[in-house]
Amino acid sequence: MNEIQKEQTLNWLIAVRNGVLDLADLKEGQKIADFGCGSGLLAFGVLEKFEDKVELIFSDKFQDCLDECKKILDESNIKNNAKFLKTDVSNIKLENNYLDRLMTRSVLVHIKNKKQVFSEFYRVLKQNGIYAAFEPIISENTRYYELLTPKQISDYDDFKKAEKEFMENPDDPLVNFSAESLDKNLLEVNFSNVTVNVQIASSKYAPTKETIINWFQTPPAPDQKSMKERFMEYFEEKKVNNYILEVQNALDNNMIEINSKTAFIKAIK
Ligand SMILES: C[S@@+](CC[C@H](N)C(=O)[O-])C[C@H]1O[C@@H](n2cnc3c(N)ncnc32)[C@H](O)[C@@H]1O
């Protein structure tokens, strides 16, 4: 990323963080958790506002995420009442009715069975406790085949069919949900006042060949398959490489419009 892109990303992350914190309606004296905290985007936002006036749990299934957050916290001068909890959200190591507020950002994309995890969130929240979250709805983003025409791509229909199939795969946590299914699953586990507020971000730009190769080679998260690897479940590598080359030739320096969907989520126990 260049400096401008870094600043734009940071501003976007801060806006997302503030959006989730606002939805959570945080107050002094509460027990608050950031599950799948990663490097602590949401949790550090809470500390900036409340310092030691809340009990804050940094939680992730990976110890190195917690170690990193602890290091940042120890090096800061922030007064805090923070705890660190290594747990998988599908089996949370907390007693029932413990938390006032539970937050996640971009964690559901890692969870195959969202409904089961929502029932865990419901279990560990107190009555009237709030779950607040932000999540990209990747299954509804612009697809490659929507940017291309059959004239530009050999075997266009085969690649379209494959992309449709893996972007709608019910076993893939990254894409096996929509705003509607999140709403439905939250209600099914007894949350009330559920809102899933969808936003569509449209960006118009002319990608370079380098940008396009990154679309295919960079996985959405370290434990997930890249787009190239996803296509390689359907076609030989040689054929996928040729497809990528054709996409590069078709789109290089041509203006395209890409839509990405995200959702702010709130639910009350
Ligand atoms: C995309 S990162 C988001 C990190 C952070 N929430 C943020 O906003 O920057 C997803 C995080 O979820 C964590 N995670 C993934 N699956 C998990 C699970 N089953 N239980 C708990 N944490 C999980 C990962 O370790 C990672 O830190």
PDBQT file of the ligand as one rigid body, heavy atoms in Angstrom, charges set to zero:
ROOT
HETATM    1  C1  LIG A 301     -10.101 -10.657  10.233  1.00  0.00    +0.000 C 
HETATM    2  S1  LIG A 301      -9.491 -10.841  11.835  1.00  0.00    +0.000 S 
HETATM    3  C2  LIG A 301     -10.294  -9.502  12.674  1.00  0.00    +0.000 C 
HETATM    4  C3  LIG A 301      -9.523  -9.043  13.878  1.00  0.00    +0.000 C 
HETATM    5  C4  LIG A 301     -10.148  -7.904  14.667  1.00  0.00    +0.000 C 
HETATM    6  N1  LIG A 301     -11.479  -8.252  15.125  1.00  0.00    +0.000 N 
HETATM    7  C5  LIG A 301     -10.188  -6.613  13.877  1.00  0.00    +0.000 C 
HETATM    8  O1  LIG A 301     -11.244  -6.012  13.811  1.00  0.00    +0.000 OA
HETATM    9  O2  LIG A 301      -9.141  -6.188  13.365  1.00  0.00    +0.000 OA
HETATM   10  C6  LIG A 301     -10.354 -12.262  12.446  1.00  0.00    +0.000 C 
HETATM   11  C7  LIG A 301      -9.932 -12.681  13.836  1.00  0.00    +0.000 C 
HETATM   12  O3  LIG A 301     -10.826 -13.702  14.286  1.00  0.00    +0.000 OA
HETATM   13  C8  LIG A 301     -10.063 -14.698  14.950  1.00  0.00    +0.000 C 
HETATM   14  N2  LIG A 301     -10.819 -15.956  14.876  1.00  0.00    +0.000 N 
HETATM   15  C9  LIG A 301     -11.063 -16.695  13.770  1.00  0.00    +0.000 A 
HETATM   16  N3  LIG A 301     -11.796 -17.776  14.075  1.00  0.00    +0.000 NA
HETATM   17  C10 LIG A 301     -12.034 -17.716  15.413  1.00  0.00    +0.000 A 
HETATM   18  C11 LIG A 301     -12.740 -18.562  16.313  1.00  0.00    +0.000 A 
HETATM   19  N4  LIG A 301     -13.345 -19.675  15.881  1.00  0.00    +0.000 N 
HETATM   20  N5  LIG A 301     -12.776 -18.208  17.613  1.00  0.00    +0.000 NA
HETATM   21  C12 LIG A 301     -12.167 -17.083  18.046  1.00  0.00    +0.000 A 
HETATM   22  N6  LIG A 301     -11.476 -16.247  17.226  1.00  0.00    +0.000 NA
HETATM   23  C13 LIG A 301     -11.404 -16.557  15.929  1.00  0.00    +0.000 A 
HETATM   24  C14 LIG A 301      -8.756 -14.739  14.215  1.00  0.00    +0.000 C 
HETATM   25  O4  LIG A 301      -7.739 -15.313  15.003  1.00  0.00    +0.000 OA
HETATM   26  C15 LIG A 301      -8.528 -13.251  13.928  1.00  0.00    +0.000 C 
HETATM   27  O5  LIG A 301      -7.835 -12.634  14.960  1.00  0.00    +0.000 OA
ENDROOT
TORSDOF 0
